[in-house]
Amino acid sequence: MSNLTLEHVETVGRPRKPENLLLRFCKKHGWSYAFILPSLLVFMAFTLIPVVWALIISFQHYDFAWDGTWVGFSNYVHAFTTDDGAFVNALKNTLYYTAITVVANIFIALILAGLIQNCNIFWRTFFLAAYYLPAVTSVVIIAITWRWIYNSEFGLLNYLLSLVHLPPVRWLSDPHVVLNSITLSTILTVPATGVVLFNAAMGSIPDELYEAAKIDGAGAIRRWWSITLPLIKPTTLYLVVLYTIASFQVFEKVFIMVPSGVGDSAQVIVQQIYENGFQQFRYGIASAQAFILFLMIVSIALVQFRFFRSDVEY
């Protein structure tokens, strides 16, 4: 065996020095991390550090005059007990709003996507673009539009009721109606993301599956129930989680359409967090409420993943 071979064997048998491994890693991947470093710094400065700091102050007595006193889970208890149970009422309103809007958005998106899928390429493109237009419109603009529609004196909705000789309704000032009015405005705003994604998922299903089902005598409804719905389950899971998160975080629409709140009848969780943090300067309680909302979203998302997950291959 030559000296070169012996040296090679000895080098292979030796453990590599840590600094050599670090140097090799930096040479190989250094530029990759250098390119994403600006995004990481922005993420840390404006997302990660504020979230960690909010978690810390949720366990502290933190108000307008911060003294840094640790109070344990006291803020989490006060979140449910202060303001005469306003947070509990906001929690109920948010759950009610979320349950209705998520189910309605998924159902409407499924129907519209199924109808569009049967159109030719021209009309399919036209309807997808038309339905997606509200998604690029500001939520503030949509909320202001619905506020005019719901106006009790000269709004479009009461005008339509007057045509059939029905009395006007105080859509945004009646405590028994206001939450349903906000929920209805969300339902009637076409779920653009759901329509586009469901249409894409349906279009990727092989035609051979439907042809085989036709040969077996399956009708249109049976094919939709036994082929379409199971095969678009991953897309359904994504949209259910997406709409659930968006519904739990609803704020702009309620804040603009019902600025007075009509008591507690239209209060939602994020509005409670906003009032505690930026109006009453109770940052500790506001942070605790924010993490209660986070835990609720995570818990519901885990249940949704458990129910809707599937391994689809076609």
C-alpha positions in Angstrom: 0.0 0.0 0.0 1.4 3.4 -1.0 2.0 6.3 1.4 -0.8 8.2 -0.2 -3.3 5.4 0.5 -2.1 5.2 4.1 -2.5 8.9 4.6 -6.0 8.7 3.2 -6.9 5.8 5.5 -5.6 7.7 8.5 -7.5 10.9 7.5 -10.8 8.9 7.1 -10.3 7.3 10.5 -9.8 10.6 12.3 -12.8 12.5 13.6 -13.4 15.8 11.8 -12.7 19.0 13.7 -15.9 21.0 14.6 -14.5 24.2 13.1 -13.8 22.4 9.8 -17.5 21.2 9.7 -18.7 24.7 10.4 -16.4 26.2 7.8 -17.6 23.7 5.2 -21.2 24.4 6.1 -20.7 28.2 5.8 -19.0 27.7 2.4 -21.7 25.5 1.1 -24.8 27.2 2.5 -23.6 30.7 3.5 -25.0 32.5 0.5 -28.4 30.8 0.9 -28.7 32.1 4.5 -27.4 35.5 3.5 -30.2 35.9 1.0 -32.9 35.1 3.5 -31.3 37.0 6.3 -33.2 40.3 5.6 -36.6 38.4 5.8 -35.5 36.6 9.0 -34.5 39.9 10.6 -37.9 41.5 9.7 -39.7 38.4 10.9 -37.8 38.5 14.2 -38.2 42.3 14.7 -41.9 42.6 13.9 -43.4 39.1 14.6 -41.3 36.8 16.8 -40.0 39.3 19.4 -43.4 41.0 19.8 -45.2 37.7 20.2 -42.6 36.5 22.8 -42.9 39.8 24.6 -46.7 39.6 24.6 -46.4 36.2 26.2 -44.2 37.5 28.9 -46.4 40.5 29.8 -49.5 38.3 29.9 -48.0 37.0 33.2 -47.2 40.5 34.5 -49.1 43.4 35.9 -48.7 45.6 32.8 -50.8 48.7 32.4 -50.2 52.3 31.6 -47.7 52.4 34.5 -45.7 49.2 34.1 -44.1 47.9 37.3 -43.0 44.5 36.0 -44.7 42.6 38.8 -45.3 38.9 38.0 -48.9 37.9 38.6 -48.9 34.3 37.2 -52.2 33.4 35.6 -54.1 36.3 37.2 -54.5 38.1 33.9 -56.0 35.0 32.3 -58.5 34.8 35.2 -59.3 38.5 35.0 -59.8 38.2 31.2 -63.0 36.2 31.9 -64.1 38.1 35.0 -63.5 41.8 34.4 -66.0 44.1 32.6 -69.1 42.1 33.8 -68.2 39.1 31.6 -67.8 41.1 28.4 -65.0 38.8 27.2 -67.2 35.7 27.7 -70.0 37.4 25.7 -67.5 38.3 23.0 -66.3 34.6 23.0 -69.9 33.4 22.4 -70.5 36.0 19.6 -67.2 35.0 17.9 -68.0 31.2 18.1 -71.5 31.9 16.7 -70.1 34.1 13.9 -67.4 31.5 13.1 -69.7 28.5 13.1 -72.1 30.0 10.6 -69.7 31.8 8.3 -67.3 28.9 7.9 -70.0 26.4 7.1 -71.7 28.8 4.7 -68.5 29.9 3.0 -67.4 26.2 2.3 -70.9 25.3 1.1 -71.2 28.3 -1.2 -67.7 27.9 -2.6 -68.4 24.2 -3.3 -71.6 25.0 -5.2 -70.1 27.9 -7.2 -66.9 26.0 -8.0 -68.9 23.0 -9.2 -71.1 25.2 -11.5 -68.1 27.0 -12.9 -66.2 23.7 -13.6 -68.9 22.8 -16.1 -68.4 26.0 -18.1 -66.0 26.3 -21.1 -62.6 27.9 -20.6 -63.8 31.4 -21.5 -66.7 31.6 -19.1 -64.7 29.7 -16.4 -62.0 32.4 -16.5 -64.6 35.2 -16.5 -66.5 33.9 -13.5 -63.3 33.1 -11.5 -62.1 36.7 -12.1 -65.4 38.1 -11.2 -65.8 36.2 -8.0 -62.2 36.9 -7.0 -62.6 40.6 -7.4 -63.9 41.2 -3.8 -60.8 39.4 -2.4 -58.6 42.2 -3.7 -60.9 44.9 -2.3 -60.2 46.3 1.2 -62.2 45.0 4.0 -62.8 48.6 5.1 -64.4 49.4 1.7 -66.6 46.3 1.9 -67.7 47.1 5.5 -68.6 50.7 4.6 -70.6 49.5 1.6 -72.6 47.1 3.8 -73.1 49.9 6.4 -74.8 51.9 3.7 -76.9 48.9 2.6 -78.0 48.3 6.2 -78.8 52.0 6.8 -82.2 52.0 8.6 -83.4 55.2 6.9 -82.3 55.1 3.3 -80.4 51.8 2.9 -81.0 49.5 0.0 -82.2 46.6 2.1 -85.0 48.5 3.8 -85.9 50.0 0.4 -86.4 46.4 -0.9 -88.5 45.6 2.2 -90.7 48.6 1.5 -91.5 47.3 -2.0 -93.2 44.3 -0.4 -94.8 46.5 2.3 -92.7 45.3 5.1 -91.6 47.6 8.0 -88.0 48.8 8.1 -85.5 46.9 10.3 -82.8 48.5 12.4 -80.1 46.2 11.1 -77.1 47.7 12.9 -78.8 49.3 15.9 -81.1 46.5 17.2 -79.2 44.4 19.7 -81.2 41.3 18.6 -80.4 41.7 14.9 -76.9 43.3 14.7 -74.8 40.1 15.0 -76.9 38.3 12.4 -76.6 41.3 10.1 -72.8 41.2 10.3 -72.9 37.4 9.8 -75.2 37.8 6.8 -72.9 40.4 5.2 -70.0 37.9 5.4 -72.0 35.1 3.9 -73.2 37.2 1.0 -69.7 38.3 0.2 -68.6 35.5 -2.2 -65.8 33.4 -0.7 -63.4 34.1 -3.6 -60.5 32.0 -2.3 -62.7 29.0 -1.8 -64.2 29.2 -5.3 -60.8 29.5 -7.0 -59.1 26.7 -4.9 -62.1 24.3 -5.2 -62.3 24.9 -8.9 -58.6 24.1 -9.3 -59.0 21.0 -7.1 -62.0 19.7 -9.1 -60.2 20.4 -12.4 -57.3 18.2 -11.4 -59.5 15.1 -10.8 -59.0 12.6 -13.7 -61.9 12.2 -16.0 -61.5 8.5 -16.0 -62.9 8.3 -12.5 -66.1 10.0 -13.6 -66.4 7.9 -16.7 -66.0 4.7 -14.7 -68.7 5.9 -12.3 -71.0 6.6 -15.3 -70.5 3.1 -16.6 -71.5 1.8 -13.2 -74.7 3.8 -13.3 -73.8 6.5 -10.8 -75.8 9.8 -11.3 -74.4 13.3 -11.1 -75.1 13.7 -7.4 -73.6 10.3 -6.6 -70.5 11.1 -8.6 -70.2 14.5 -6.8 -70.6 12.8 -3.4 -68.5 9.7 -3.9 -65.7 11.1 -6.1 -65.5 14.9 -6.0 -65.9 15.5 -2.3 -63.4 12.8 -1.1 -60.8 13.8 -3.6 -60.9 17.5 -2.7 -60.7 16.8 1.0 -57.1 18.3 1.4 -58.4 21.5 -0.2 -61.4 21.5 2.1 -59.2 21.1 5.1 -57.0 24.0 4.1 -60.0 26.3 3.5 -61.8 25.3 6.7 -58.7 26.1 8.7 -58.2 29.3 6.7 -61.8 30.5 7.2 -61.8 29.5 10.8 -58.7 31.6 11.6 -60.2 34.6 9.6 -63.5 34.4 11.4 -61.9 34.2 14.8 -59.9 37.3 14.0 -62.8 39.3 12.6 -62.5 43.0 13.8 -62.5 45.6 11.0 -66.0 44.7 9.8 -67.5 44.9 13.3 -65.6 48.0 14.2 -66.7 49.9 11.1 -70.2 48.7 10.7 -71.1 48.9 14.4 -68.7 51.5 16.0 -70.9 51.9 19.1 -71.0 48.1 19.6 -74.7 48.2 20.5 -73.8 47.2 24.0 -72.2 43.8 24.0 -74.4 42.3 21.4 -71.8 42.6 18.6 -68.6 42.4 20.6 -66.0 39.9 19.3 -62.7 38.7 20.8 -60.3 40.9 18.8 -62.4 43.9 19.6 -62.1 43.1 23.3 -58.4 42.8 22.9 -58.3 46.2 21.1 -60.3 47.9 23.8 -58.2 46.5 26.7 -54.9 47.2 25.0 -55.3 50.5 23.2 -58.2 52.2 25.0 -57.8 51.1 28.6 -54.1 50.4 28.5 -54.5 47.0 30.3 -51.7 45.4 28.3 -51.4 42.3 30.5 -55.1 41.4 30.3 -55.1 42.2 26.5 -52.1 39.9 26.0 -53.7 37.1 28.0 -56.9 37.4 25.9 -54.8 37.3 22.7 -53.1 34.0 23.8 -56.5 32.6 24.9 -57.6 33.3 21.3 -54.4 31.7 20.0 -55.1 28.5 22.0 -58.7 28.3 20.9 -57.6 28.6 17.2 -54.9 25.9 17.6 -57.3 23.6 19.4 -60.0 23.9 16.8 -57.5 23.6 14.0 -56.2 20.3 15.5 -59.8 18.9 15.6 -60.3 20.0 12.0 -57.0 18.3 10.9 -58.1 15.2 12.7 -61.5 15.2 11.0 -60.6 16.3 7.4 -57.1 14.8 6.9 -56.7 12.1 4.3 -54.1 10.8 1.9 -55.5 11.4 -1.5 -53.7 10.0 -4.5 -54.9 10.0 -8.1 
